[in-house]
């Protein structure tokens, strides 16, 4: 599955939130994580930070989705929009 997070977040009125690239947000979350596959997370973070599409197999899709879903410092407005892309 190809995941493209090179998109801006939207506010509650459906307007783009300035400087809110989903890929960059997830990239920062990945590099700040203390658990998980460090090399895999690093690779994903580098690609997402550059605005690239990441291609994940079925098991990596679950890892990625659970990472976003279970991240405790990510606000719902951000988490929901990222999960919609997934």
C-alpha positions in Angstrom: 0.0 0.0 0.0 1.3 3.4 -1.0 0.8 6.1 1.6 1.0 9.8 0.7 0.9 12.1 3.7 2.2 15.1 1.8 -1.0 17.0 2.6 -2.0 19.8 4.9 -4.3 19.3 7.9 -7.7 20.9 7.8 -9.4 22.8 10.6 -13.0 22.2 11.6 -14.2 24.6 8.9 -12.3 22.6 6.2 -9.7 25.2 5.7 -6.0 24.3 5.5 -4.0 24.8 8.6 -0.8 26.7 7.7 2.4 24.8 8.0 0.7 21.5 9.0 2.1 18.9 6.6 0.9 15.4 7.8 4.0 13.7 6.6 6.3 16.1 8.5 4.2 15.7 11.6 4.4 11.9 11.4 8.1 12.0 10.6 8.7 14.0 13.8 6.7 11.5 15.8 8.6 8.6 14.4 12.1 10.0 15.1 11.0 10.9 18.7 9.7 7.5 19.4 11.5 5.4 22.0 10.0 2.0 21.0 9.6 0.3 17.7 11.9 -0.7 14.8 14.4 2.1 14.8 15.8 1.5 11.3 12.3 1.2 9.8 11.0 4.2 11.6 14.0 6.2 10.6 13.6 5.3 6.9 9.9 6.2 7.0 10.6 9.5 8.7 13.2 10.5 6.1 10.9 9.8 3.2 7.8 11.4 4.8 9.9 14.5 5.8 10.8 14.9 2.1 7.2 14.6 1.0 7.7 11.2 -0.5 5.2 8.4 -0.7 6.0 5.3 1.4 5.1 1.8 0.2 4.2 -0.5 3.0 3.4 -4.2 3.0 0.5 -5.6 5.0 2.4 -6.0 8.3 4.0 -2.6 8.1 0.7 -1.0 7.4 -0.6 -2.4 10.7 2.6 -1.2 12.5 2.2 2.3 11.0 -1.5 2.5 11.6 -1.1 1.4 15.3 1.7 3.8 15.8 -0.5 6.7 14.8 -3.6 5.4 16.5 -1.8 4.8 19.8 0.3 7.9 19.9 -0.6 9.7 23.1 0.6 13.2 22.3 -1.1 13.5 18.9 -4.3 15.6 19.0 -7.5 14.0 17.7 -7.8 16.6 14.8 -4.4 15.4 13.5 -4.8 11.7 14.3 -8.2 11.4 12.6 -7.0 13.0 9.4 -3.9 10.9 9.2 -5.9 7.7 9.8 -8.4 8.7 7.1 -5.5 8.6 4.6 -4.5 5.2 5.8 
